[in-house]
Amino acid sequence: MVVETTAVVIGAGHAGLSVSYYLSARGIDHIVLERGEVANTWRTERWDSLRLLTPNWQARLPGFAYDGDDPDGFMTMTETVDFIARYARFVNPPLYTSTTVTSVRPDRIGYEVVTNNGVVYARSVFLASGGFNLAKVPPIAAALPDQVRSITPLEYRQPSDLEDGGVLVVGVSATGVQLAEEIHRSGRPVTVSVGEHVRLPRVYRGRDIRYWMDVTEVSTERFDEVDDIVRARQVPSPQLVGTPERRTLDLNALTDQGVRMVGRLAGIKDGKAQCSGALRNKVKRADLKMDRLLNTIDEWITERDLDGRYDPPHRFEPTRVESSPPLELNLDNGHIRTVLWATGYRPDYSWLHLPVFDHKGRLRHQGGVVTDSPGLYVIGLNFLRRRNSSFISGAQADAHDLVEHLNNHLAARVPVGVR
């Protein structure tokens, strides 16, 4: 395969397909490259019991939306894959599956994209391969005793994958709390190491919290409207779980089930895990931030004289912490057999050979526009252009904006290739 085109979209998940939709609408010739099948990440890199954290009514993509009979439910992974596959048939993009990109380099017309099936030359490239390709594992993991297994959520599928015995889950964002609960229910003792986290109720005043974040426009806050976008992009995912009964799963719920909390894992030395003594401060900060959001919701309702339409306001019990949480865990005594690193994810751009990274290896961009390499765009990252950018419902607005940016360059006949 040797192809020359205006745009290449790398990735055929919901974000890449949304970009293709708008490229076609603008009449911009392009192709979509996918290393596996459509929705490959959802098919191959998620644990068995995972459901979307957003309600079905929020599953919206350009020209397409959830049309089932359970709008307040939460899709399973099988249902999510089917939803995205149906969207792919709707968009009908110029798609090449089983095509792995091995390098992207500058070329005289823009970019040379090398794949296992040939080469593509294009004026522009959209990176839609996602922000969850690699698990973030801190360097201290190397100090684990040999008898303690180290695993990430990308490898985990179900509790039976783990050794018998106790499990230390490091991290209590959405992934951490879900896996801690599932593993504990399998009969294994679970301890969670608590760092920075975002506490949210699943339902507030009779409506899903995602509804409130939409109507108050918290979800659509733009990247250029916050004081510190670098910091905002590093905020952990909220403690939410999608269940038929719309349960809230926070640290109190885990404690009630018998899961034990310790502070942030600060180090491992001589077979001992050293835990921060700031656990109480961490949970207090999360409680305060949650209450500020609930205040915003209450003010929005009152300002519009809508109090009678919704349930009365209320506040949730502060996160409970035992009086003297342990500052050390013995990893040598056999009680903890597995450490699961629910410490976040990062994109994999090892094949991107362009000077577009900062000193920490992060892609430099302004709302998805990679200004150091004109014609290069990225989509699907956390808080890319809006706070909801990493959710399915956030792809529509971001894809529209980025394709419009490219279209304006093309219409003005401005060179967009690497100079």
N, C-alpha and C positions, 0 to 999 in steps of 0.2 A: 504494500500500500504506500503510495506517495500521493498526498493530497495537498492542495493549496486552497485556503479558504480565508474568510475574513475573521472568524472567531472559532476558537476551540473551547469547549466546556469540558473540564476534567471532573467527572463524577456524575452519576445518574441517580442520585438520591433526590429527595424533594426539592433541595435548593438548586441543583443543576438542571432539573427538569423545569423549574420555574424560570430560570434564565433562558432556557431554550424556548419556552412559550413566548417570552417577550422578544427574543431575537427574531422568531418567526413572524410575530405581529409587526415588527419593524421592517421585515423583508431583508434581514441581514443573514447572509449565508453563513452556515456554521456546521460543525459536527459535535457530537457528544461522545466522549470516551469513558468507558466504565471497565474497571479491572476485573469485575465479576459479572453479576447480573444486576438488574435494576434493584435498588434498595439493598445493595450488598452488605453494608454495615449492619443494617437491621437484621439481615438474614444470618449473619455469621459471627457477630461480635457482641451479642447481648445474652444475658442469662435467661433461662427458660421461663421464669415466672414474671418477667418484667412486663408492666403495662405502661402506656404513656402517662406522663404526669399531668397532661392537659386533658380536659373533657372533650368528648367527641365533637361537640358543637363548635369547638375551636379549631378543628381540623379543616383548614381552609387554604387552598392554593389557587393561583391565578386561573380563573374560569372553572373552578372545580371545588366541591365542598362535600363534607360528610352528608350522606342522605339516608342513613339507617334509622332504625326505630329506637335507638338508645342514646339520645343526644347528651345525656348527663353521665353516661358511662365512660369507660377508659379502655381504649383498644389494647388488646394483647399484641405481642410481637407478630403473630401470624396475621392478625387483622391489619396491623400497620403495614406489613409488607404487601398485603393484598391491596390496601388503599393506594399505596404509592405505585404499585404495578398497574392498577386501573388508571391512575393519572398518566402514567407513561403511555398507555394506549390512547388516552385522550389527546395528549400533546403530539404523539407520533413523531418524535424527534429523529433526525438523522443520526442514529445510534450505532456505535460499535461496542459490543460487549466483549468480555474476555480480552480486553486490550489494556495492558498495564503501561502506564507512562514511566519511562526510565530516566528521562532527562528533559528539561526545558532550558533552552539557551537562547541568547540573542542571535538574530539572523538579519540579513539585509532588509527583509520586508517586515520584520517584527520579531517573530519567534520561531525557533525550530523545536518541535515537540517530537521526541523519539519514543516509540513504543515497541513492544514485542512483535507488533504486526506491521511495522513500517514507520514512516516519517510523515509528519504534518507540518506544513508551513502556514503561519497565520499572522495576521496583523495584531490580533488580540487574543488573550487567554483568560478564561475565567476559572479560578481555582475553587471548585465546589466539592472537594474531596473530604470536607468536614473538619471539625476541630477536635475529634475524639478518636484519633487513630492510634495513639500511644498512651499507655498509662504512665502517669507521673509517679515514680517511686523515689523517695528521698535516698540520698547516699547512705544514710545510717542503716539501710536494709542490709548492706554488705556485712554488718557486724552481728547479724542474727546467728545464734548457735546452729550448728549443722543439723541438729535434730528437729529444728523448727522450720516448717515449710513456709515459703514466701509465695504469695499468689496475688494476682490483680483481678479486678472485675472483668477484664477482657478474657481471662482464662476461665473464670468461674462460670459454671452452668447451673449447678444444683448442690445442695448440702452433701450429697453422697460423694461428690468430688473430693471432699476434704478428709483429712485424717480424723479418726476418732479422738475425742478430747477437746480441750478448750480452744477458743478462737479469740484472737485480739483483732478487732476491726479498727483500723486507723483512719479516722475521718468520719464525720457525721452529717455530711450533706445528703442529698437525695439518695445517692447510691449507698452510702454507709448505713443509714438508718434502715433502709429496706433489706439489705443483706444481713445486717445484725439481727433483725427480727426473724427472717426466714431461717437463718442458721440456728438461732436459739430455739425455735420451734422444732427443730430436728432433734433436740435433746442434748445439744452441745452447749456447755457453759460459754457465754460470750461476754467479753469486756470491750467497751468502746473507748477509744482515745479521742477526746473532744478538743478540737481546735476552733478556729473561727467558723461560724455557721450562721445560716439564715433560718430562723424559726417562723413558720407560717401555719395558721389553721387551714384545714382543707375547706371548711365552710364557715362563713361569717355572716350573721344576720340573714340566714336562710339561702344564701347564694354562694356558689363556688368562689374561692379567693381569686381565681383567674378572671372571673366576671368583673370583680371589683377592680382588679388591676387594669382591665380594659376600659371600663367606663370612666375611671378617674384619670385615664391616660398615663398612668405610671408605666405600663408596658410599652408605650410608644414614645417615651422620652428619648430624644435624639442624642447621638454621641457628642454633638457640638453644643449641648445644653447642660452638660455636667461640668463641674469644676475640675475633676481629675479623671479623665477617661481611662487612663492606664489602670488606676486603682479600681474603677468601676468594672472593668473587664475581668478583674481577678476575684470579684465577689463570688463566693461559692453558690452552687445551685440550692434553692430552698428545700427545706425538709418537707417534701410532699410525696405522697404515694397515691396511685390510682387504684381504688378498690370499688367494688359494686356498692358497698355501704358508705362510701365517701368518708373513710376514717381519717382522722388526724394522727399522724405518726411523728411524734416528737420525742424528746429525751424523757419526759415524764411517762409517756406511754411505754417506752422501752424499760424504764425502771420498774414500772408496775408489772411487767412480764418477767422480771428477774435479771435483766441485763445490767451489768455494773458499769459505772462511769469512772474514768480517770482523766487526768489532764492531758494536754497535748504531749505527744511523744517527742521528747527533746533529745534523746540519745540512747545508745545501747553500749554497755561496757561490762565486760567480765560476766556475760550471761544475764545481765540485769537491764531491764528497760527503765529508763529514767523519765519520769512524767513531770510536767510543769505543775507548779503550785497555783497557777492562775485560773484553775477550772471555774471557780465561783465568778470571777470577773468575766470570763468568756460567756457563760450562760446569761449573766445579767445584761451584758451588752446586747445579746441576741433578743432577750425579752424586751428591752427598751426599744430596739429598732422595730420589732413587731408591733408594739403598742403605738409607735409613731405612725405606722402604716394604717392601723385601725383608726387612729384619730383622723387621718386624712380621709378615710372612707366615711366616717361619721359626719365630718364637716361637709363633704360633698353632698351627702343625703340631706342634711339640714338646710344647706344653702338653697336647695331646690324644693324645699318643703315636701320631701318624700318620706318622712319618717313613718307615716302610716302605711306605706307600701311594703316595708320590710320589717323583719323581726327587730326587737329592741336591741340597742347596743349592749355589749358586755365585754368583760376582759377575762383572760385565761390565767390559771394558776401559774405563778412564777415557777421556773424550772427548779426542781428540788435537787440538792446536792448533799451527800452525806457529810457529817460534821468534819471528818478527817479523811478525805480521799487519799488513797495510797500514792506515794511519790515514787514508788519503785515496784516493778513486777519481776518476779523470778522466772526467767525463761529457760533455766537449766533443770528445773525440778520435774518437767514432764507434764505440768498442768496445762500449759499453753502449747499446743502442737502446731498451730497455724497462725500466721499473721496475714491478714487480708488488707492490702493497701488501697483503701477507698479515698485516695488523696488527689483525685482529679485526673484529667486527660490533657493531651496536647496534640496539635496536628503534626503530621509527618510530611515535611517538605524536603526530605533528603535528596530528592531528584530535581530540585529547583536550583539551577546554577546561575543565579543572578544576585547582584549586590543589593539585596532588599531586606536584610535582617539587621536588627539592632545588636548590641553587645551581649544580650541574653539569648540570642537566637530567635527572637520573635519577629514575625513579619511586620514591617513598618507599612502602615496604610492609614489613609484618612477616610473613614467610613466605607472601607472596602475598595477604595481607589489607591492602588500602589503607586504613589506619586514618583518614586525613584525609578520606576520602570514603566513609562507610559504605555497604555494598552493592556496592562496586567491588572486583573481584578480578583478579589477574593470574596466569598460569600459563605455563610453558615457558621461563622464564629460567634462567640459570646459577645453581646453588645456591639455588634459590627456597626450598624447604623442606628439601631434602636435597642431598647432594653430587652425586647422579645426576639432579637435576631436569631438566637439559636433554637427557637421553637419552630415547629412546622408552620404555625400561623404567621411567623415573622418573615418568612421567605418571600412572600408576595411583594411587600413594599420594598424590601431591599433589592430584589431582582429587578423590579421596575426601575428604581433609581439608577442602578448600575448600568443597565442596558441603555437608559436615556443618556447617561454620561457618554457611553461609547457612541451612540447615535449622533450626538451633538458634534463629537470630534469628526466623525465620518462626513456629516453633512457640511461641516466647515472646511473639509479637506485638510484638516490638521494632521500631520503625521503622528501616528500613535505608536509606532514601533520603537524599539530601543535604539538610541542614537549612539 
